[in-house]
Amino acid sequence: MQDRLFRGNIEPSIDELLNDPIAQLLRKRDRIEVDDVLVTVERAKAALRHRCRTRDCFEVVA
């Protein structure tokens, strides 16, 4: 992951971020499971999609 982090303005994937050793240690310390993070990400994406449907939105939310 280190080699491609932000190279050419490419952001790391969620899998790369979740598998990062520091992120793993922080989740362990905070007692947060990977599934908790993924559910939160999906909820945020759904909220953004809803916002884009109800307002003028120029960004694509995957």
Backbone bond lengths (Angstrom), bond angles and torsions (degrees), N, CA, C in turn:
res aa  C-N    CA-C-N  psi(-1)  N-CA   C-N-CA  omega(-1)  CA-C   N-CA-C  phi
1 M - - - 1.440 - - 1.522 110.64 -
2 Q 1.306 118.59 -38.08 1.457 121.69 -177.27 1.525 112.06 -53.62
3 D 1.327 117.47 -38.94 1.456 120.76 -175.51 1.518 113.19 -66.27
4 R 1.322 117.87 -29.38 1.458 118.62 -175.89 1.521 114.12 -109.72
5 L 1.330 117.36 1.22 1.454 119.80 -179.92 1.518 111.25 -58.13
6 F 1.307 116.20 113.57 1.452 124.20 175.22 1.526 113.97 60.65
7 R 1.319 118.02 16.13 1.457 120.08 174.70 1.519 107.98 -72.27
8 G 1.305 116.28 129.36 1.462 119.89 -179.58 1.509 112.22 63.15
9 N 1.337 116.20 26.36 1.455 122.05 179.59 1.528 112.60 62.80
10 I 1.322 116.55 28.55 1.473 121.73 176.59 1.524 107.93 -94.89
11 E 1.310 116.13 123.27 1.459 120.09 179.01 1.521 109.98 -81.63
12 P 1.341 117.30 149.57 1.462 119.61 176.88 1.529 110.04 -67.11
13 S 1.313 115.72 153.00 1.468 120.30 178.05 1.525 109.20 -72.84
14 I 1.331 115.71 164.25 1.460 120.29 177.83 1.524 110.01 -61.90
15 D 1.336 117.19 -36.59 1.466 120.56 178.07 1.523 111.26 -63.37
16 E 1.329 116.65 -41.99 1.457 119.98 178.09 1.525 110.68 -63.31
17 L 1.320 116.84 -42.40 1.456 120.04 178.92 1.523 111.97 -65.14
18 L 1.333 116.42 -42.48 1.463 120.14 -179.18 1.525 111.97 -68.16
19 N 1.332 117.28 -28.96 1.463 120.95 -179.22 1.526 113.37 -89.24
20 D 1.320 116.93 -2.40 1.456 120.62 178.02 1.529 109.05 -64.08
21 P 1.335 117.76 132.15 1.475 120.30 -177.47 1.532 113.82 -57.16
22 I 1.311 117.94 -38.37 1.468 119.52 179.66 1.521 110.52 -68.44
23 A 1.331 116.66 -41.88 1.465 120.07 177.73 1.527 110.40 -62.04
24 Q 1.322 116.39 -38.64 1.466 120.23 177.80 1.529 111.13 -62.68
25 L 1.322 116.56 -43.26 1.474 120.27 178.95 1.531 111.46 -64.65
26 L 1.327 116.52 -40.40 1.460 119.53 178.66 1.523 111.63 -65.31
27 R 1.334 116.37 -42.26 1.469 119.05 178.08 1.524 110.58 -63.71
28 K 1.321 116.23 -40.94 1.468 119.84 179.32 1.523 110.01 -62.96
29 R 1.327 116.92 -44.93 1.464 121.11 179.63 1.527 111.00 -60.89
30 D 1.332 115.58 -41.45 1.467 121.13 -176.46 1.521 112.98 -88.79
31 R 1.331 115.88 0.51 1.475 122.10 -179.83 1.522 111.81 56.71
32 I 1.321 114.87 47.89 1.464 121.76 178.54 1.527 108.25 -112.95
33 E 1.311 115.99 126.30 1.458 121.56 179.71 1.532 110.00 -86.34
34 V 1.320 116.06 155.65 1.461 121.59 177.51 1.524 110.11 -56.59
35 D 1.315 116.76 -41.24 1.472 120.02 179.51 1.523 111.97 -60.11
36 D 1.331 117.51 -34.80 1.465 120.54 177.09 1.528 110.55 -62.60
37 V 1.319 116.08 -42.16 1.470 120.81 179.43 1.527 109.70 -65.17
38 L 1.328 116.60 -46.05 1.466 120.50 -177.83 1.525 112.08 -63.82
39 V 1.319 117.09 -38.47 1.470 120.31 177.34 1.522 109.75 -64.17
40 T 1.314 117.15 -42.29 1.462 121.18 179.09 1.524 111.33 -62.99
41 V 1.329 116.47 -41.81 1.465 120.77 178.16 1.527 110.02 -62.73
42 E 1.316 117.63 -44.86 1.469 120.71 179.72 1.527 111.29 -63.72
43 R 1.310 117.44 -39.05 1.474 120.34 177.82 1.532 110.72 -64.46
44 A 1.319 116.33 -41.30 1.469 120.01 178.80 1.526 110.47 -64.57
45 K 1.331 117.06 -41.99 1.464 120.27 178.34 1.524 110.80 -62.86
46 A 1.332 116.45 -41.90 1.471 120.06 179.26 1.527 110.39 -63.73
47 A 1.325 117.34 -39.87 1.460 120.53 179.15 1.525 110.68 -65.21
48 L 1.324 116.99 -39.43 1.462 120.26 177.73 1.520 111.61 -67.37
49 R 1.335 116.88 -40.19 1.472 119.66 176.96 1.519 110.12 -61.60
50 H 1.335 116.72 -42.68 1.462 120.79 179.12 1.528 110.12 -62.92
51 R 1.304 116.07 -43.57 1.469 120.48 179.24 1.520 110.58 -61.26
52 C 1.336 116.47 -40.59 1.463 120.08 -179.70 1.525 111.42 -67.67
53 R 1.324 117.27 -30.51 1.467 119.76 178.62 1.522 111.39 -74.97
54 T 1.318 117.17 -28.62 1.459 119.91 -174.30 1.527 112.85 -98.40
55 R 1.325 118.29 -7.05 1.464 122.38 179.64 1.512 109.04 -140.18
56 D 1.314 115.69 172.19 1.447 119.87 172.70 1.527 108.45 -70.93
57 C 1.305 115.68 118.54 1.465 120.14 -177.16 1.520 108.16 -132.70
58 F 1.283 116.23 127.90 1.455 120.26 -176.06 1.512 113.11 -106.16
59 E 1.321 118.63 -2.91 1.457 121.58 -179.81 1.513 109.78 -102.79
60 V 1.302 115.87 143.09 1.459 121.66 177.64 1.511 108.41 -88.95
61 V 1.327 116.05 129.46 1.460 121.02 176.14 1.512 106.58 -108.52
62 A 1.323 116.29 119.21 1.468 121.10 -177.95 1.516 111.46 -71.97
